Amino acid sequence: MRRNVTSSLRRRKAAPMTRFDRLPPELRGWLQRAMLSWSVKSAERIWAKAMRQHRGNVQAALIELDRLERAHMNRDIERIWGPDHPGLVDACGLQRAA
């Protein structure tokens, strides 16, 4: 049965809740507020990369995750509804002018 969700994120098997429970509390909070449904595996991967990139700065890593999610959403919005859709935002989080 097909799901009523269109996203460029790859589908993965659901991870056991114990794996989610082992995530850092900041990452768990981010996942709870995320607009896309990230798998635990991909969340772990992007979190580790953001933490390395920002030398362990949690707030900077969370900002990087927000930026990455916004980029995924922009790509999906543009692919599905076209480049003139009002939901597209630029790199600063501002609505794109039509």
Disulfide bonds with the S-S distance in Angstrom:
none
